[in-house]
Amino acid sequence: MESATSRLAELNIARTAKSCTLASAEPPKHVGSMPTSSSRSVDEQIYELQQDQSISYEEYQYRYRKITGQK
């Protein structure tokens, strides 16, 4: 968990340093409702997932794999 938290912090620092922004930075409303709409890019979906502090690490991994098409 520490490793994942550390990596997320590194990615957020890099995102800030490169002035990356997204059209919508709102986290999902509640656990289990992460839509995978083709109208949002994979990067946007992952960013929103990273911002959701209410989910467990296991749920994060599950959703990340689903967004990226990994098994």
Secondary structure, DSSP 8 states (H G I E B T S, - for coil): -HHHHHHHHHHHHHHHHTT---S-----SSTT-----TTS-HHHHHHHHHH-TTS-HHHHHHHHHHHHT--
